[in-house]
């Protein structure tokens, strides 16, 4: 694939460093598949499109290579990493394991304000469904889960997960055309009802179901987009 690309250029936030801005723009484009898995990317072209010098872009490339979103190949260039299903599963598992604890705790300590905020978010999700806008629904979906962490005063944990979650989010974005928006919203509604009722068992049941569905989707996605996934050689076991 060629390095030329139609990059989605985000608005730079106030006081945001050039390095952080480059990281945020590149991450957004990779997660949302504007930069496709396997696509070559060029420091000079990205610098020109973001109107930055090459230094912060080079630093962003290095940072994203450490998180597994870019692969720097000496003397050959840099390409967007293929989707690694091992990293996807690690991200899904980490999110599931931690979020189970979050909903369990929130079921014990939730306030009326928390429930109002969650239900306000649910209304935004329903508007996305009515307008048939699954892309925006993913954004509102992430906000819903962020609220769960915030109400438990675990925002730093959520921010920690965001870096790992990018691998999981690429699969979610790839799966967007098959997204059952009603099922997603029903899960969130059922979870909110359980938290409001302080029903820990029901909260855990819903979050378990909600965060394991992607496992069933992966086989379909690999068949539909075979060029997007890392093709790992099967591990062989040596016998002595």
C-alpha positions in Angstrom: 0.0 0.0 0.0 1.2 3.5 -0.7 2.2 6.0 1.9 -0.2 8.6 0.4 -3.3 8.9 2.6 -6.3 11.0 3.2 -5.7 11.6 6.9 -8.5 12.9 9.1 -6.9 16.0 10.8 -8.3 16.7 14.2 -8.5 20.1 15.8 -5.5 20.7 18.1 -6.5 21.1 21.8 -5.4 24.1 23.8 -2.1 23.6 25.5 -1.6 20.3 23.7 2.0 19.6 22.8 2.8 18.9 19.1 4.0 15.4 20.1 0.7 14.6 21.9 -1.3 16.1 19.1 0.5 13.9 16.5 -0.1 10.8 18.7 -3.8 11.6 19.1 -4.3 12.2 15.4 -2.5 9.1 14.3 -4.2 6.9 17.0 -7.6 8.2 15.9 -6.9 7.4 12.2 -5.5 4.0 13.0 -8.3 2.9 15.3 -11.0 4.3 12.9 -9.3 2.5 10.0 -8.6 5.7 8.0 -5.1 4.3 8.1 -5.6 0.7 7.2 -3.7 -2.3 8.7 -0.6 -2.8 6.6 -0.6 0.6 5.1 2.7 2.4 4.7 2.9 5.8 6.4 5.5 8.5 5.8 6.9 11.0 8.4 7.1 13.7 5.8 3.6 13.3 4.5 2.0 13.1 8.0 4.1 16.2 9.0 2.8 18.1 6.0 -0.9 17.1 6.6 -0.7 17.9 10.3 1.3 21.1 9.7 4.0 20.0 12.1 7.7 19.6 11.9 9.0 16.0 11.5 10.4 15.8 15.1 7.0 15.4 16.9 5.8 13.1 14.2 8.9 10.9 14.5 8.4 10.8 18.3 4.7 9.9 17.7 5.8 7.0 15.4 8.1 5.7 18.1 5.4 6.0 20.8 2.8 4.2 18.7 5.3 1.5 17.7 5.7 0.7 21.4 1.9 0.4 21.8 1.8 -1.9 18.8 -0.1 0.3 16.4 2.8 1.0 14.1 5.7 -1.2 12.9 8.9 0.6 12.2 11.1 -1.3 9.7 14.6 0.1 9.5 15.6 1.1 5.9 12.1 0.1 4.7 9.7 2.5 6.3 6.8 2.4 8.7 3.5 0.7 8.3 0.3 0.4 10.3 0.4 -2.8 12.3 -1.8 -5.6 11.3 -4.5 -6.5 13.8 -3.0 -8.9 16.3 -5.7 -11.1 17.7 -3.5 -11.9 20.7 -3.4 -8.2 21.6 -7.2 -7.9 20.9 -7.8 -10.7 23.4 -5.5 -9.2 26.0 -7.3 -5.9 25.7 -10.7 -7.5 25.9 -9.7 -9.7 28.9 -8.2 -6.7 30.8 -11.3 -4.6 30.2 -13.6 -7.5 31.2 -11.6 -8.4 34.4 -11.4 -4.8 35.6 -14.9 -3.7 34.5 -16.5 -6.6 36.4 -15.0 -5.1 39.6 -16.2 -1.6 38.6 -19.8 -2.6 38.1 -19.8 -4.7 41.3 -18.5 -1.8 43.3 -20.9 0.7 41.6 -23.8 -1.5 42.4 -23.0 -1.0 46.1 -22.2 2.8 46.1 -24.1 4.3 43.2 -26.0 7.6 43.8 -29.1 8.9 42.2 -26.9 11.4 40.2 -25.0 8.4 38.7 -28.2 6.8 37.5 -29.4 10.1 35.9 -26.1 10.5 34.1 -26.2 6.9 32.8 -29.8 7.3 31.6 -28.9 10.6 29.9 -26.2 8.7 28.0 -28.7 6.0 27.1 -30.9 8.6 25.5 -27.9 9.7 23.3 -27.4 6.1 22.3 -31.0 5.8 21.3 -30.7 8.9 19.1 -27.7 7.3 17.4 -29.8 4.3 16.7 -32.7 6.4 15.3 -30.3 8.3 13.0 -28.6 5.1 12.1 -25.2 6.4 13.1 -23.1 3.5 14.5 -19.9 5.4 14.3 -21.1 8.0 16.8 -22.7 5.3 18.9 -19.2 3.8 19.5 -18.1 7.2 20.9 -21.2 7.4 23.2 -20.7 3.8 24.1 -17.1 4.5 25.3 -18.4 7.5 27.3 -21.0 5.2 29.0 -18.2 2.9 30.2 -16.0 5.8 31.2 -18.9 7.0 33.4 -18.8 3.7 35.3 -15.2 4.2 36.2 -15.6 7.9 37.0 -18.4 7.1 39.5 -16.1 4.7 41.3 -13.3 7.3 41.3 -11.2 5.0 39.0 -10.6 7.4 36.1 -6.9 6.7 36.1 -7.6 3.0 35.7 -9.8 3.9 32.7 -7.1 6.0 31.2 -4.6 3.1 31.7 -7.0 0.8 29.8 -7.4 3.2 26.9 -3.9 2.6 25.7 -4.4 -1.2 25.6 -8.0 -0.8 24.4 -7.0 0.6 21.0 -6.4 -3.0 19.7 -9.9 -4.0 20.8 -11.4 -0.8 19.3 -10.0 -1.5 15.9 -12.0 -4.8 15.8 -15.1 -3.0 17.1 -14.7 -0.4 14.3 -14.2 -3.1 11.7 -17.4 -4.8 13.0 -19.4 -1.7 12.8 -21.5 -2.7 9.8 -22.7 -5.8 11.6 -23.4 -3.9 14.8 -26.7 -4.7 16.4 -27.3 -1.3 17.9 -30.5 -2.4 19.6 -28.7 -5.2 21.3 -25.9 -2.9 22.5 -28.3 -0.4 23.9 -30.4 -3.1 25.6 -27.2 -4.4 27.3 -26.5 -0.9 28.6 -30.1 -0.4 29.7 -30.1 -3.7 31.5 -26.8 -2.9 33.2 -28.1 0.5 34.3 -31.2 -1.1 35.7 -29.2 -3.6 37.7 -26.9 -1.0 39.1 -29.8 1.2 40.1 -31.4 -1.8 41.8 -28.0 -2.5 43.5 -28.2 -6.0 42.1 -24.5 -7.1 42.0 -25.2 -10.6 40.5 -27.3 -9.2 37.6 -24.7 -6.5 37.0 -22.0 -9.1 36.7 -24.1 -11.3 34.4 -24.8 -8.4 32.0 -21.2 -7.2 31.8 -19.9 -10.8 31.3 -22.3 -11.2 28.3 -21.6 -7.7 27.0 -17.8 -8.0 26.9 -17.5 -11.5 25.5 -19.6 -11.2 22.4 -16.7 -9.9 20.3 -15.1 -13.4 20.6 -17.9 -14.8 18.4 -17.4 -12.0 15.8 -13.7 -12.6 15.2 -14.0 -15.6 13.0 -16.4 -13.7 10.7 -14.1 -10.7 10.6 -11.1 -12.7 9.7 -13.0 -14.2 6.7 -14.2 -10.8 5.6 -11.0 -8.9 6.0 -8.1 -11.5 5.8 -5.6 -8.8 4.7 -6.1 -6.8 7.9 -5.1 -9.5 10.4 -1.6 -10.6 11.4 -0.9 -14.0 10.0 1.0 -15.8 12.7 2.7 -19.0 12.1 1.4 -21.9 14.2 3.6 -22.6 17.2 5.4 -25.9 16.9 6.4 -28.1 19.8 9.8 -29.7 19.7 10.1 -33.2 21.1 13.5 -34.3 22.4 
